[in-house]
Amino acid sequence: MREVGCLIPRSSSRNDYSYELCKTPFPLALSRDELSVADKLLKLLSQQSDECLYRDFRDFLEQLSWVADTVDMAQETEEPELQIFPDLQKRREQMQNYRRYCQEAFLLKIQYGHEGLKDVVYLEPHEVWEHENRLFLHGYDSQSQKQISLDIDQIEQLRQMPSKNRRMLTRTSVVFALYGRLASSYRLYPNEKVVYRSAEELHVKTVVADTQGLLSRLMKYGDSCQVLAPESFRQTMRSHIQQLLSTL
């Protein structure tokens, strides 16, 4: 890294034998074709089942956007300054704004439109999470007294109310097993860890607030997946499967 221009001091007692990156060596000058290919690849990955691969690539592009030299490229093409990956920047701003709502912990009055219907929801916000390239706001519905997740893209209006959250977010610890090829190729999601591994079997433990989202994902794995604990979540999945079979 020193050879390409990074100013990294030598390790010594004066810097507590640590290293610090003092400056970036050069801005990245990317062509429009290169940016277009990266954006198309991101959209392609967002449609695949391996969400971790998509998330890793998206995070890489976010870091890339911080150091890419877009001004010079815009001057060369005599066009307005190119905004790198606007969808990523919009998503990052949304996450920051809604996480701030969660931190401030005021009750939210939300005008919500979903499947052609409009409704007013009074939500105690707790966290923002992402699923299949969409952002969701998770919290307690003060009217139904249940945990719900709202698609942020479907939120039409939002206003903070003077009252604070009254409930704490409850999380559920779930352990599930994966078998066969899925066990050998599975990529861990955030907050997941492996608790057992063999040639044909993988046990994963996770802690989630939105059990419905986890249920939907595990259902996609079919007979290659089995919920091991807790018993309440096993029963929830069993009931869900029975309900689906009854509609056939």
C-alpha positions in Angstrom: 0.0 0.0 0.0 3.0 2.3 0.6 4.1 1.7 -3.0 0.9 3.1 -4.4 0.9 6.2 -2.3 -0.7 5.4 1.1 1.0 7.2 3.9 1.3 4.5 6.5 3.7 5.2 9.4 6.1 2.6 10.6 5.1 0.6 13.6 6.7 1.8 16.8 6.1 2.5 20.5 5.1 6.0 19.5 2.0 4.8 17.7 1.4 1.9 20.0 2.5 -0.5 17.3 -0.6 0.3 15.2 -1.2 1.3 11.6 -3.3 4.2 10.4 -4.3 5.0 6.8 -3.6 8.8 6.5 -4.8 9.4 2.9 -6.2 7.6 -0.1 -3.7 7.4 -2.9 -5.9 8.4 -5.8 -9.6 8.8 -6.9 -11.1 6.2 -9.1 -12.0 7.4 -12.6 -14.8 5.0 -13.9 -16.4 5.2 -17.3 -20.1 5.3 -17.8 -20.0 1.9 -19.3 -18.3 0.5 -16.2 -20.9 2.1 -13.9 -23.7 0.8 -16.1 -22.4 -2.7 -16.0 -22.0 -2.6 -12.2 -25.5 -1.2 -11.8 -27.0 -4.0 -14.0 -25.1 -6.6 -12.1 -26.5 -5.3 -8.8 -30.0 -5.5 -10.2 -29.4 -9.0 -11.4 -28.1 -10.1 -8.0 -31.1 -8.5 -6.3 -33.3 -11.0 -8.1 -31.3 -14.1 -7.0 -32.0 -16.2 -3.9 -28.6 -15.6 -2.4 -29.3 -12.3 -0.7 -26.0 -12.2 1.1 -24.1 -12.1 -2.2 -26.3 -9.2 -3.3 -25.8 -7.4 0.0 -22.0 -7.9 -0.2 -21.8 -6.5 -3.7 -24.1 -3.6 -2.8 -21.9 -2.7 0.2 -18.9 -2.8 -2.1 -20.5 -0.4 -4.5 -21.4 1.9 -1.7 -17.8 2.1 -0.6 -16.8 2.6 -4.3 -19.1 5.5 -4.6 -17.3 7.4 -1.9 -14.0 7.4 -3.7 -15.0 7.4 -7.4 -14.1 10.6 -9.3 -17.4 11.5 -10.9 -16.8 15.3 -11.5 -13.9 14.8 -14.0 -16.0 12.2 -15.8 -18.9 14.6 -16.1 -16.6 17.4 -17.4 -15.2 15.1 -20.1 -18.7 14.2 -21.3 -20.1 17.7 -21.0 -23.1 16.3 -19.2 -24.5 17.0 -15.7 -22.6 15.3 -12.9 -23.3 11.6 -12.9 -24.7 10.3 -9.6 -23.2 6.9 -9.0 -25.8 4.2 -8.2 -28.7 6.6 -7.2 -30.8 3.7 -6.0 -28.1 2.8 -3.4 -27.8 6.4 -2.3 -31.6 6.7 -1.9 -31.7 3.5 0.1 -28.9 4.6 2.4 -30.7 7.9 3.0 -33.9 6.1 3.7 -32.2 3.7 6.2 -30.6 6.7 8.0 -33.9 8.6 8.3 -35.9 5.7 9.5 -33.2 4.5 11.9 -33.3 8.0 13.4 -37.1 7.6 13.9 -36.4 4.4 15.8 -33.7 6.0 17.9 -35.9 9.0 18.8 -38.7 6.4 19.7 -41.7 8.7 19.2 -45.0 7.2 18.1 -45.5 7.6 14.3 -48.7 8.4 12.5 -48.3 6.8 9.1 -50.5 7.1 6.0 -49.9 3.7 4.4 -51.0 2.4 1.0 -50.8 -1.3 0.2 -52.4 -3.3 -2.6 -54.6 -0.3 -3.6 -55.9 0.3 -0.1 -55.0 3.2 2.2 -54.9 3.1 6.0 -53.6 5.1 8.9 -51.3 3.2 11.2 -50.0 4.3 14.6 -46.7 2.6 14.9 -44.1 2.4 17.7 -40.9 2.1 15.5 -38.1 -0.3 16.6 -35.9 -1.2 13.7 -35.4 -1.1 10.0 -34.5 -4.2 8.1 -34.1 -5.3 4.5 -35.5 -8.2 2.5 -35.4 -8.9 -1.2 -34.1 -5.5 -2.1 -36.9 -3.7 -0.1 -36.7 -1.8 3.2 -39.2 -2.5 6.0 -40.0 -0.5 9.2 -40.7 -2.9 12.0 -42.5 -2.1 15.3 -45.7 -2.3 17.3 -49.1 -1.3 15.9 -50.7 0.5 18.8 -54.2 -0.3 17.5 -53.9 -4.0 16.9 -51.3 -4.5 19.7 -49.2 -6.7 17.3 -45.8 -6.5 15.8 -46.0 -5.5 12.1 -43.5 -4.6 9.3 -44.3 -1.9 6.8 -42.8 -1.6 3.3 -41.1 1.8 3.4 -41.9 2.4 -0.3 -45.6 2.2 0.6 -45.4 4.9 3.3 -47.1 8.0 1.8 -47.0 10.3 4.8 -45.4 10.2 8.2 -45.6 12.4 11.3 -44.0 12.0 14.7 -46.5 12.2 17.6 -45.6 13.6 21.0 -45.9 10.3 22.9 -42.9 7.9 23.3 -42.7 4.2 22.7 -44.2 2.1 25.5 -43.0 -1.3 24.5 -39.6 -2.9 24.1 -38.7 -4.9 21.0 -38.9 -8.6 21.6 -36.5 -10.9 19.8 -36.8 -14.6 19.3 -33.9 -17.0 19.2 -34.4 -19.7 16.5 -32.3 -22.7 15.6 -32.8 -24.5 12.3 -31.1 -27.3 10.4 -30.2 -27.5 6.7 -29.5 -30.7 4.8 -27.8 -31.9 1.6 -26.5 -29.5 -1.0 -28.1 -26.5 0.8 -26.1 -27.2 3.9 -22.8 -27.1 2.0 -23.6 -24.0 0.0 -25.5 -21.9 2.5 -24.3 -18.4 3.2 -25.0 -17.0 6.6 -27.3 -14.0 6.9 -26.6 -11.2 9.4 -27.0 -12.2 13.0 -26.7 -15.9 12.1 -24.0 -18.3 13.4 -23.2 -22.0 12.9 -23.7 -24.1 16.0 -23.1 -27.5 14.3 -21.7 -28.7 11.0 -21.2 -32.1 9.4 -20.7 -33.3 5.8 -24.5 -33.4 5.2 -26.0 -31.2 7.9 -25.7 -27.6 9.1 -27.3 -26.1 12.3 -27.8 -22.3 12.3 -28.8 -20.1 15.2 -30.3 -16.7 14.6 -32.0 -14.0 16.7 -34.9 -12.1 14.9 -37.6 -9.6 15.7 -39.6 -10.4 12.6 -40.4 -14.1 12.8 -42.7 -13.9 9.9 -39.9 -12.9 7.6 -37.8 -15.7 8.8 -40.7 -18.2 8.3 -41.2 -17.1 4.7 -37.5 -17.6 4.0 -37.2 -21.0 5.6 -40.3 -22.2 3.8 -38.5 -21.6 0.5 -35.9 -24.3 1.4 -38.6 -27.0 1.4 -37.6 -30.4 2.9 -34.0 -29.3 3.0 -34.8 -27.3 6.2 -36.1 -28.2 9.6 -36.8 -25.9 12.6 -35.2 -27.3 15.7 -36.1 -24.7 18.4 -38.1 -23.1 19.9 -41.1 -25.3 20.0 -43.4 -22.3 19.6 -41.8 -21.5 16.2 -41.9 -25.2 15.2 -45.6 -25.1 15.8 -46.0 -21.9 13.9 -44.3 -23.4 10.8 -46.3 -26.6 11.2 -49.6 -24.6 11.2 -48.5 -22.6 8.2 -47.7 -25.7 6.2 -51.0 -27.3 7.1 -52.8 -24.1 6.1 -51.1 -24.1 2.7 -51.9 -27.8 2.2 -55.6 -27.2 3.0 -55.9 -24.7 0.1 -54.6 -27.2 -2.5 
